[in-house]
Amino acid sequence: MNRHNKISRSRNFSKNWLPVAPLLSGILLTGACGVATFDGEADLLSLQVIHPDNPLVTSQGAVLAAGSHVRMKAITKADNKQADITAVDSDDKAIIDVVDFNANQVTFSALQAGQTTIQLSAIDAASNSVFDDVIPLEVRTVASTVINNTSCKDAVIPTQSRVVLPYSMRDANDKRLTGYGYYPVSFEPAGLTVDDKLQSVEQIRILTGDSPGDFQLVSELPTSDVTLHVVDPTEITTFSLANDQETEELSTLHIEESTSIVAALDIKAADKSVCGDSEHFNVHSLTPEVCTGHISSLGSIYFLNATPQEPGTCTLDIQLLDATGTILQSQQFSLTITS
């Protein structure tokens, strides 16, 4: 049954959610702490692992995984300030090769197990001083993988969805390795794929196709016992604004605000939670000159986000679509954009 009842409430949505709103789409925290940092032998420069697709993720791995890529930034050892790279090279390109570098960032390809050193030259932007250093790096073969499916274990995932799960690679001694782009896993039966374009360590992004069913993770290496339950969007029974005493909605948004969470959503398939960002979830702005919107998620928790364009009444229509784009369920939400 379609829902078209218009909701406009005056309660104040918890401000604690607002700073993280731009980062929630497609993000799942891994729980890792610390940042993998590699210091130069002269104690002048360091290389630090970064994550272009997910700034909230940090890496515990201090050794690179064979078959993976890793992005790093150059910093000065003394004060951790940005250092713009002028030259970078590997002393053994059969082990680690330089893919590219720009400003203070460099991408390495870890090709096979072994140890080598990186010749790094960089300019301290603050003092304009030039530093040269030699940074040791090590690569090890991946012996096993670990995928944490806690967030989606008891949930269902719609077809045409993206699910991001915590993922780690381990060596033969169960030591955590770092890198992205190496995922020695697949699913049976066929129908789910791993997105190898995700540039974030400690995560794996799984793409569901058009077919519902249960899909088992398989690998030639020891890995986690993971089964993903994929359903057609027609099996989603609840798709609406959350309506409980603990959930409040934002009634106004200032024009200078960036994208902000304005409401929590309730998305379920019968008694099952739903997990993943889906192409079947859509937000249509009925007032595009005033605001635009999208749905973000954190595991099986969903939020409606609004981006202000100009002052006025913002009206967003959240929609559940089937495979043909037909609206299965919808509900409108309104708030005021103030100047």
C-alpha positions in Angstrom: 0.0 0.0 0.0 1.4 3.4 -0.9 1.8 6.0 1.8 1.5 9.6 0.9 0.8 11.2 4.3 2.7 14.4 4.8 4.7 14.6 8.0 5.9 18.0 9.4 6.8 18.0 13.1 8.2 20.7 15.3 10.5 18.5 17.5 14.2 19.0 17.4 16.2 16.1 16.0 19.2 15.2 18.1 22.1 17.6 17.1 24.6 14.8 17.9 23.9 13.2 14.6 24.4 16.3 12.4 28.3 16.4 12.2 28.5 12.8 10.9 25.7 13.1 8.3 27.9 13.7 5.2 30.0 10.6 6.1 27.3 8.1 6.8 26.5 7.0 3.2 28.1 3.7 2.6 30.2 3.8 5.7 30.6 1.1 8.3 33.1 1.6 11.1 35.7 -1.2 11.6 36.6 -0.6 15.2 40.3 -0.5 14.3 42.4 2.0 16.2 45.6 3.8 15.4 47.0 4.8 12.0 49.7 2.7 10.3 52.8 4.9 10.0 56.2 4.1 8.5 59.1 6.2 9.7 62.2 7.0 7.7 65.7 5.8 8.7 66.9 9.4 9.1 63.8 10.3 11.2 63.0 13.2 8.8 59.9 11.9 7.0 57.2 9.3 7.5 54.5 7.7 5.4 51.1 7.3 6.8 48.3 5.1 5.4 45.2 7.0 4.3 41.7 6.0 3.1 40.3 8.1 0.3 36.9 6.4 0.3 36.5 6.4 4.1 38.2 9.0 6.3 36.7 7.4 9.5 38.6 4.1 9.0 42.1 3.6 10.4 44.5 0.7 9.9 46.3 -1.5 12.4 48.4 -3.3 9.8 52.0 -2.3 9.6 52.8 -4.7 6.8 51.5 -4.5 3.3 49.4 -7.4 1.8 50.7 -8.9 -1.4 48.3 -8.2 -4.3 47.0 -5.0 -2.8 47.4 -1.3 -3.2 47.9 1.3 -0.5 47.6 5.1 -0.5 49.9 7.0 1.9 50.7 10.6 2.7 54.1 12.1 3.5 54.5 13.9 6.7 57.5 15.4 8.6 58.6 13.2 11.4 59.3 16.1 13.8 55.8 17.8 13.8 53.5 15.6 11.6 53.0 18.4 9.1 52.2 17.8 5.4 55.2 17.3 3.2 54.8 17.6 -0.6 56.5 14.8 -2.5 59.0 15.8 -5.1 60.4 12.3 -5.9 59.6 8.8 -4.7 60.9 5.4 -5.9 61.2 1.8 -4.8 64.5 0.0 -4.5 62.9 -3.3 -5.5 60.1 -2.8 -8.0 59.4 -6.6 -8.0 58.2 -6.2 -4.4 56.7 -2.7 -4.3 56.1 -0.4 -7.2 55.1 3.3 -7.3 51.7 3.7 -9.1 51.5 7.5 -8.9 52.1 10.4 -6.6 50.6 13.9 -6.3 51.1 16.7 -3.7 51.8 14.8 -0.4 50.1 11.5 -1.5 51.6 8.4 -3.1 50.0 5.1 -4.2 52.0 1.8 -3.9 51.3 -1.6 -5.5 52.5 -4.5 -3.2 53.4 -7.2 -5.7 55.0 -10.0 -3.8 56.3 -10.9 -0.3 59.6 -9.3 0.7 61.3 -6.3 2.1 62.5 -3.2 0.4 63.0 0.5 0.9 61.4 3.6 -0.5 63.5 6.6 -1.5 61.5 9.7 -0.6 62.1 13.4 -1.2 59.6 15.9 0.1 59.2 19.6 0.9 58.0 20.8 4.2 55.2 23.3 3.2 55.7 25.4 6.3 59.4 26.0 6.2 60.0 25.2 2.5 62.8 22.8 3.6 63.6 19.8 1.5 64.0 16.4 3.2 65.4 13.2 1.9 64.7 9.9 3.7 64.7 6.1 3.2 61.6 4.3 4.5 61.6 0.5 4.9 58.4 -1.3 3.9 57.5 -5.0 4.1 55.1 -7.1 2.1 53.7 -10.5 3.2 51.5 -13.1 1.5 47.8 -13.2 2.6 47.1 -16.5 4.4 43.6 -15.8 5.6 40.8 -13.2 5.7 38.3 -12.1 8.3 35.0 -10.5 7.4 32.8 -9.2 10.3 29.1 -9.6 9.3 27.7 -8.6 12.7 25.8 -5.6 11.3 24.0 -7.6 8.6 24.0 -11.1 10.1 20.3 -11.2 11.1 19.2 -8.7 8.3 18.1 -9.1 4.7 19.7 -7.1 1.8 17.7 -5.9 -1.1 18.8 -6.7 -4.7 20.8 -4.0 -6.4 22.5 -2.9 -3.1 25.9 -2.2 -1.7 27.0 -3.6 1.6 30.2 -2.5 3.3 31.6 -4.8 6.0 34.7 -4.7 8.1 37.5 -6.8 6.4 41.0 -7.7 7.3 43.8 -9.8 5.7 46.2 -11.8 7.9 49.6 -13.5 7.3 50.5 -17.0 8.3 51.0 -15.8 11.9 47.6 -14.1 12.0 49.2 -10.7 11.9 47.0 -8.0 10.3 48.1 -6.7 6.9 47.1 -3.5 5.2 46.0 -2.6 1.7 43.0 -2.5 -0.5 41.9 -4.1 -3.8 42.8 -7.7 -2.9 39.7 -9.8 -2.1 40.4 -13.5 -2.5 36.7 -14.4 -1.9 33.6 -15.1 -3.9 30.0 -16.2 -3.3 28.0 -19.3 -4.1 25.7 -19.4 -5.9 27.0 -16.8 -8.3 25.1 -13.4 -8.2 27.1 -11.3 -5.7 30.3 -9.6 -6.6 33.0 -7.8 -4.6 33.8 -4.2 -5.7 37.5 -4.1 -6.2 37.4 -0.3 -6.8 36.9 0.5 -3.1 40.0 2.5 -2.0 39.7 1.8 1.7 41.6 -0.7 3.8 39.8 -2.7 6.5 36.7 -2.8 4.4 35.0 -4.9 1.7 32.1 -3.7 -0.4 29.8 -6.4 -1.7 27.3 -5.7 -4.6 24.1 -7.6 -4.8 22.7 -8.3 -8.3 19.1 -8.9 -9.5 18.6 -12.3 -8.0 17.3 -12.9 -4.4 18.4 -15.9 -2.4 21.0 -17.0 0.2 24.6 -16.5 -0.8 27.5 -18.2 1.0 31.0 -16.7 1.1 33.7 -19.0 -0.3 37.5 -18.7 -0.6 40.5 -20.9 -1.3 42.0 -19.3 1.9 40.6 -19.7 5.5 37.9 -17.0 5.9 34.8 -16.2 8.0 31.5 -18.0 7.8 29.3 -15.5 6.1 25.9 -15.9 4.5 24.0 -13.0 3.0 20.3 -13.1 2.6 19.1 -11.1 -0.5 15.5 -10.3 -1.1 13.4 -8.6 -3.8 12.3 -5.1 -2.8 8.7 -6.3 -2.9 9.4 -8.2 0.4 10.1 -4.9 2.2 7.0 -4.3 4.3 7.9 -1.1 6.2 9.5 1.9 4.5 8.7 5.1 6.3 9.8 7.7 8.8 10.6 6.2 12.1 7.7 6.8 14.5 8.7 6.2 18.1 9.1 8.2 21.2 12.9 8.1 21.2 13.2 9.4 17.6 12.9 13.1 16.8 13.1 14.9 13.5 14.7 18.2 12.5 12.1 20.8 11.7 14.4 23.6 10.5 17.8 23.7 8.7 19.9 26.8 8.1 20.8 27.7 4.6 24.5 27.6 5.4 24.3 24.1 6.9 25.9 21.3 4.8 24.1 18.0 4.2 22.5 17.0 7.5 20.4 14.1 8.9 16.9 15.3 9.3 15.0 12.1 10.2 15.5 8.5 11.0 13.8 5.9 8.8 12.2 2.6 9.6 12.9 0.0 6.9 12.0 -3.7 7.5 11.1 -6.9 5.7 8.4 -8.4 8.0 10.3 -9.0 11.3 13.7 -8.7 9.7 16.0 -5.6 9.6 17.2 -4.4 6.2 20.9 -3.7 5.5 22.8 -2.0 2.7 22.4 1.1 0.4 20.0 0.1 -2.3 19.2 1.4 -5.8 15.6 0.7 -4.8 15.7 3.5 -2.1 15.1 6.9 -3.6 14.5 10.4 -2.4 12.6 12.7 -4.8 12.6 16.4 -3.9 9.3 18.1 -4.6 11.1 21.4 -4.0 14.5 21.0 -5.8 15.1 24.8 -5.7 14.9 24.7 -1.9 16.6 21.3 -1.1 17.7 17.9 -2.3 17.9 14.7 -0.3 19.2 11.2 -0.1 19.1 8.2 2.2 22.3 7.1 4.1 22.9 4.1 6.3 25.0 2.7 9.1 24.6 -1.0 9.0 20.8 -1.5 9.3 20.1 2.0 10.6 18.8 4.4 8.0 18.6 8.2 7.8 17.0 10.8 5.6 19.5 13.6 4.7 18.7 17.0 3.3 21.0 19.5 1.5 19.6 23.1 1.6 19.7 25.2 -1.6 17.7 28.3 -0.7 15.3 29.4 2.1 11.8 28.0 1.9 9.8 24.9 2.6 11.6 21.7 1.8 9.5 18.7 0.9 11.1 15.3 0.2 9.4 12.2 -0.9 11.1 9.0 0.2 10.4 6.1 -2.2 10.8 2.4 -2.3 11.1 1.3 -6.0 10.7 -2.1 -7.6 13.0 -3.4 -10.4 11.1 -1.4 -13.0 11.3 1.9 -11.1 7.6 1.7 -10.0 6.9 3.2 -6.6 6.0 0.5 -4.1 5.8 2.7 -1.0 6.4 6.4 -0.4 6.1 9.1 2.3 6.7 12.8 2.4 8.7 14.8 4.9 8.8 18.6 5.2 11.1 21.1 7.0 11.9 24.7 6.8 15.2 26.0 5.3 16.0 29.3 7.0 18.3 32.1 6.0 
